[in-house]
Amino acid sequence: MTPDRTGERELATALLGEASSRLVRTVDGFHRDDWSAPSLLPEWTRAHVVAHLALNAEGLARCLRGLVADEAGEARSSEPETMYDSDEQRDEDIRTLAEAEPSEIRARLMAGSTFLDEAIAAVPRAEWATYVERTPGGRRMRADSLPGMRLRELEIHHVDLDAGYTAGDWSVSFAEHLLDAMVKRVQNTEPFEVKPLDTRRTWVFGSGEAEYPLRIVTGPAADAAWWLTGRPAPGTLSCSHGELPSIEGW
């Protein structure tokens, strides 16, 4: 494992506690009708978003627990558990939990977050380089990428709740972390550069044919990162020539 990957994992792990606490404070402010209010995600209420975050924590914990030796100290003898049994089962589980009482959804969120924290702490250092699967035979992910994945889920979907927390509340360090992750995701487009006004770093996105000079997108790092997840572009962003590049939904 390279030092950079170790550093990224440790940074994400360190930020998880505060991100989770902020989310819980928002959720605890919901009254009964607030749970059924629409989120920023199509066809999902706030209850769906919180249910997804609860089940996401449980799934990540299941993956990581499969990397831990048993209580007798013997090494694991089988492949790690997948995050979800299938995409269809994941979607059904979210729908089912979203229809439960708000107290149950909150309890699952809290318990899932605790299970995940415990699983992260228990993974042996040598196992972080192991690959796990999202679903059986599906996308493979290095275990050391999972804390960062969870951090992104928490921060992005906290904004999706549309309950007062916005991308403008993200730290520059998280915005940079999200931009780093989006570089790997935004590929099927003409290359362009993102040059935020509040960080010294720049990012190049896309893998298609390039026209020079590259289009340069400027604005706050957090707003650029939010837009690159496929959300509507904030008015704070501008492009050096032409319109902002088209970004597919998450």
C-alpha positions, 0 to 999 in steps of 0.5 A: 500500500502506498503512503498516499493511499494510507494517508487518504484512508486515514484522513477520510476515517478522521473526518467520518465522525464529524460528518456523521454527527452533523448528519444526525443533528440534521435528522434529529431536527426532523418532525414527522412530516419532514421525513416525507418531504422531497429530497433533492434526489428524484423520487426520493423523500428524505426518509429514502435518503436516510434509509440509504445512508443507514443501509450503506453503513451496514453494507460497508461494515459487512465488507470490512468485517469479512477482512477481520480474523475470527475470535480465535485469531485465525485468518479469514478462510473465504472471500470477503462479503459483498456490500450488497446481495444485488442491486435489486435487493439494495433498492428494495431494502431502501424502499422498505426501510423508508416506509418504517417509522422515523424512529426505526430509520434513525436507529438503523442509521445510528447502529450502522454508523457504529458498526462501520466505525468498529469494522474500520478500527478492526481491519488489520493493516495488511488487509486494506489492500484487499479487493471487495465487491459491491455485489457478487461479480460486480464492481471491485473496490479496494478496501482502503477506498471504503472510508472515503466512499462513506465520507462522500456518501455522508456529505453529498447526501446530507446536502441532498436532504435539502434541510439547510446543509449545503455544499457551501458548508463543505470544507475545502479539504473535503471539496478537494477530496471529492474532486479527486474522486470525481476525476476517476468518474468523469471520463466520457466527455471532452477534456476540461480543467477545473481551477477553483478560486479557493485552492491552489490545485487544479484538476483535468477531467475527461478522456475524449478528444481535446480541443486546445486551449482546454475549457477552464471551469472556475468558482468555489471548489465545493460548488465545482465538486457538487456540480461534478457529481451530476447535480445542477450547476451553481451560479457561482461557476463559470467557463472560460469559453462556451457553456459548462461541460455536460456532466452525467447524473450520479 
